[in-house]
Amino acid sequence: MAAKKAKATNTVALSKDQFKDAIVKHLRSTCGTDEARANNQAWWKATCAAVNELVFDRLTETSKANADKDSRAVHYLSLEFLMGRLTVNNMHNVGVFGAARDALADLGKDVNDICDEEPDMALGNGGLGRLAACFIDSLATLNYPAVGYGIHYEHGLFRQEIQGGRQIERPDSWREYGNPWEICRPESIQEVPLYGYVETVFGEDGKMRKVWHAGRQIKGVPWDIPVVGYEAKTVNVLRLWESKAADFFDWDVFNAGGYIDSQSEKSQAEAVSKVLYPNDESEAGKELRLIQQYFFCACSLKDIIRRYKRNHSDFSQFSKQAVIQLNDTHPTVAIPELMRILIDEEGLVWDDAWKICTETFAYTNHTLLPEALEKWAVYLFEKVLPRHLEIIYEINRRFLEDEVEAKWPGNDEMKRHLSIIEEGETRMVRMAYLCVVTCFKTNGVAAMHSELVKEDLFPEFYELWPERFVNVTNGVTPRRWLLACNEQLANMYNETVGTDWPRKLDELKGAAKFADDAKFQKNFMAIKREKKVELADKIEELCGIKVSPDAMFNVLIKRLHEYKRQHLALLHILALYRRLLENPDYDMGPQVFIFGSKAAPGYKLAKDIIYAINKVADKVNNDPRIKDKLKVVFMPNYRVTLAEKLFPAGDVSLQISTAGYEASGTGNMKFALNGALTLGTMDGANVEIREEVGDENIFIFGMDCDEVKALKAAGYNPWDYYYGNPELKAVLDWLETDFFTPGAPGELASIKHSLLEGGDPYLVLADFESFTTQYTAVDVAYRDQKKWAKMAIINSASVGKFNSDRSIEDYVDRIWKLEKVMPN
Ligand code: F58
């Protein structure tokens, strides 16, 4: 296919006719069908193949340029990459979206229908995984040498069905029928040892060595997903490892009739990359999870070292060439693994190996929740990774005897407190401590969170090494979260501020001067309405609920967790419902509350909250007395693809976590970018959004972090709020009746109990009044559409800071120190 270079940019442009020819060619040569017989699935695959002609070419050029320059690269190790769909995004980034859409139209196909064939690549739980996806997009866009490393899960995050109001989990089989975006690279397969024992041997030189005799080996097969930078100069790689049984076949077992046994070996090996763990805050010490972590770290390190060795004969340059970013503590075992390789396999002495590790690894913390801070039982480590445990012990011994002793001489209590090994009935390895002790930088993900990381989470470590702690505020890619998901607004910005904004999001600031302009406001609000109509259609299709696009759309979409306080929104909805029932003339504009959320399968209260939302929705939506003034929608199977419809349609972005608990949030940024106003607490990145948009363009409510701490310290008693606020008492008591669950009283009572007898750990009741009061202000503001339009425009135009390209430049500047490499 002849591609012509567009003048203004480096985008490889393709005409509609060229694209048409390519699709038709691939229908035949790639899909084995033709225009007359192809189904949508084949059309989609042929379309991807046409795009891939451009993508693969850039991929090859990028890897050539990186090899030629032998440049320093970042290796982003993450157990999760929540990619979503790739087709539309890749078409935009290679600059052929328009050509593809028109070509498909000429061929009688709608680009949306064709792209709807693509399953989401849901290899992540939530914010952390989606952040990794935005970051690799930005790294490629900015032409930085980078590889993302993760696991090629056969099943991503479960598909959520709602039956009778309850969440049911179904397996997600995203690649059952093949995935045109991935390339298998058998030439880079790695072997991973597990279990076994460690032997101490003495060489002829009298030196002691450790030999790990593994009890099992499994194989890691790499699958490469091209990561297309905007305007497609650079195409980096996301390398995901699939586990397979190691390459031997036990003929004796087979011949002796033990075929089943050899199959079990195979299925045990394949289990490692079979499924993503669906918990989004903690993962209780499961052996398979530890093996997953080690498996992908071991494969990735071998891969990094193999590449390094092409140009280097010793390890003296290793930390100059490679920086390894640990996305939370999940890949921490890479630290003892690199030590093991350097000492046991490469023959380095401890001090040299340690120096390399401390100059290579950096760690991002994403949470302060104590239950989310990973700890692994020592006995499990000993069983699965015996040599690694020895190395961790030695790291710890040196840390306590050298560093802690020097700073706090003779202070055994401090040693116990800071030890990487937690003593107790079950001795545990504190993974976050291992990270902080080793890594040259530890960062939080929003300004406020990074302060709390220093002050509350690791205060003594901060005292030891203040220079190691930095902040990098999260960001989101404007390519997916505006350009691709909100074409109408993207076009309006193209006309207003020019076409550089997908890279330089600050340029949107140029639109703020039109915030008062009646015509601009009209156009802006017309786009919002169009997106609301699209969403309303989707809601009707998926939930059978009719909502008016003229109502205010309040959207709360994120994983379900008590600290995120979906139940606070539910209590508010109940309060509104009561007010409307008590006074049919209650002064309020029509409102729709839209939820989207998955609960961890074992998180009982989270699932109860989903059930309660659905039961309340059934009642509210079908109550003629309230004349459609209030609607409640729970959209099933919230995922990236649904998010792309929800962010552009939101009027109010609910970001209502207890202050001090949401490390950053990134949905808050996507909403603001698409012109929604935040109703939120002073938590995570909300604080910085407020700084950018101005206090008058955001609705803040509730206690701030210091107030939360003070109330907890003083002894919080939720009953005081229950008895102190009759409306709150009434809605909580309502949950115990059978009003929402006819014939089954008490079905929703667990929520009330968690908030009263359960002590309300996230202070829902304490913030209730402030929330409902502030909501009245939101409602009043929304009914002044001119004022609202102005505020919405200012929000959208002011959040350039939250471009993930800016986050990446901060990482480069503060941590990674990379140079750009321009492929030919
Ligand atoms: C999230 N963490 C934070 N963890 O909660 C959110 O505030 C932040 O914006 C985001 O990271 C990106 O920094 C998060 O999503 C997980 O999903 C883990 C999955 C595996 C188990 C432990 C939690």
Residues whose N, C-alpha, C, O or C-beta is under 5 A from the ligand:
A	BS01	F58	N125 G126 G127 L128 G129 L131 N279 D280 E281 S282 E283 H366 V445 E662 A663 S664 G665 T666
